[in-house]
C-alpha cells in the first residue's frame, strides 16, 4: 500500500510540471516566435526603405492569436482537472460539456489558418 501512495505523491508533483510544460511552453514559443518575426520584418523593411506590408503583419498576428485562443480552454481544463471531483460512473458537466468544447476548439486554429492565409 505504501507503493501506491508513493506513486500518488510523485504524480501530485509531476502532474503540474507536465501540464505547465505541455500547455505553457507551446504558447510561449508561438508568442516569442511571432514577436521575433515582426521585429525582423520591421528591420528588413526599414533597411530596404519600404513600408511594412500590413498583410504579412496581420497573418503573423492572427495566426498567433488564434492558436493561443484555441489552446487556452484545454489548458484551463488540464490545470483544473485535478481539482474537479471525479466519479467515473456519472461524469459531471465539466467533463461532459467543457471538455468537449475545449477539445473542439483545438481544431479551430487549423480551420482558421485556411481563412487567415486566404484573406491576408
N, C-alpha and C positions, 0 to 999 in steps of 0.2 A: 504494500500500500504506500510505502514511502517513495517508491519509484514513480508512481502515478502523480503524487503531489509534487515531486521534484520536477517532473516533466511539465506540469501545470505552471509551476513557478518560473520555469525557464521561458515558457510561452507568454507569460504575463510581461516579461521583459522584451522578448523578441518580436511580439506582435506589433507594438507601437513603432519599433525601429523599422520593421519591414513595411508597415503601412506608410511611414514617412518617406522611406526610400522609393517605394513604388508609386506614391501619389504626389509628393512634393518635387522630387528631382525632375521628372519629365516636364512639369510646368515651369520650373526654373530654367531648364535648358531651352525651352521654347521662348521664354521671355528674354533671356540673355542673348540668344541667337538672333531674335528679331531686332533687338536693340543694336547689336553689332552690325547686322546687315544695313540698318538705316544709317548708322554712323559712317560706314564705309561708302555707302551710296552718296551721302551728303559730301563727303570729302572728294570723291571722284567727280561729282557734279561741279563742285567749287573749282577744282583744278582744271576742268575742261571748260570752265566759264559758261556752263549751260545750267539751266534750271533743273531741279529735280522733278521728274515726272510723277504726277500725283497717282497715276495708275499703279506704278510699282510700289509706292508707299502704302497705298490702300490695300494692295494684295498682301503685303507682308503683315500689316497691322491686323487686317481682318482675319487672315489665316491664324495668327497667334491668338487673337481674342476668341474666335470661335472654338479653337481647340481647347483653350482653358475653360471657356464657358461650358463646353460639353463634358469636360472631365471633372469639374467641381462636384456635381451631385454624387458621383460614385466615390469620390474621395471623402466626402462628408459621411456617406454610408460606411465606408471602411473604418473611418475614425470612430464613429459612434456605435459600430456593431457590437463591441464588447460590453457596452452599457445597456443594451436592449435585452430584455428578458426573452429567453428562447424556449419555446415549447414546440418541439417538432411536430406533434400531432395537431396543433392548432396555431399556425403562424399568424402573427399579428399584422396590422396594417402596414407597419414599417417594412416588414419582409415582403409582403404581397405587393402593395402598391408602389411604395417609394423605390424599392429595389428594381422593379420592372421599369419604372420611368427613368431611373438613373442609368440602367443598362441600355435603354433605348437611346438616351441622349449621347451615349458614347459613339453611336453611328452618325450623329448629327454633323460632326465636323467632316466626316468622309463625304456625306451628301452635299454639304455646304461648299466644299472645296470646288466642286464642278461649277457651281454658280459664281463663286468668287473669281475663279480664273477666267470664266467666260465673260463676266461683266466688267472686269477691270483691265 
